[in-house]
């Protein structure tokens, strides 16, 4: 099992393991679509400040692997509270992935991961 997809949403963590990057990316895009549709799209009142939906990370999908590559690939997508999605690479130092015209956030991440793997 070379590829791991970790989905963090609503305080839950789910992990799926894949032998092929294509299967991991397909599952990631499928889960991404569901999470984008179910984003709460409401302001969060913390009593000392208010967070607009775009300021909230509603869910995070992270792809890692394969460990045999040095450094191993780390990439993911943050789903914001307003339903927008932001792809990135890296883990500690995240770098935003530019979404090209006509490309979905999942498609942008697929492009970058396939170039690196």
PyMOL commands that set and color helices and strands:
alter all, ss='L'
color gray80, all
select helices_A, chain A and resi 21-38+53-55+105-116
alter helices_A, ss='H'
color red, helices_A
select strands_A, chain A and resi 3-9+12-18+44-45+50-51+57-65+73-80+85-89+95-96
alter strands_A, ss='S'
color yellow, strands_A
deselect
rebuild
show_as cartoon
